[in-house]
Amino acid sequence: FGSARGSSGVPSARPSTRPRPDHRVAYAARCERLDEEARDLADRLGVSIAGLTSGAVALDMESGDDLLALRDALAEGERLRAEVGRCAERAERSRRVRERFLS
């Protein structure tokens, strides 16, 4: 805390000079891996992946591991894409605030 605070003990208003990682690249790579995994599993199961969502995969007591893995890969891809969308919206709102009030 010492280096991030001013002499009065209040956090410094200086922006961080540390490079910020571009998480979009990591999300895109992870989504691509999940898409590839889902395509491979769908091919193995003989189903079309076009337009398929995790909610459309019906599991029962007899469902195999491949079907469960397909559903999980689709669900994780959907979750990541939603998270990326939320992050992009937050970034856009922050940009507009900075532009409007800090310029």
Salt bridges, closest charged atoms under 4 A:
ASP22 OD1 - ARG24 NE 2.93
GLU32 OE2 - ARG39 NH2 3.33
ASP35 OD2 - ARG81 NH2 2.60
ASP66 OD1 - ARG44 NH1 3.14
ASP72 OD1 - ARG71 NH2 2.92
GLU76 OE2 - ARG79 NH2 2.77
GLU83 OE1 - ARG79 NH1 2.82
GLU92 OE2 - ARG95 NH2 2.52
GLU92 OE2 - ARG96 NH1 3.63
GLU99 OE1 - ARG95 NH1 2.85
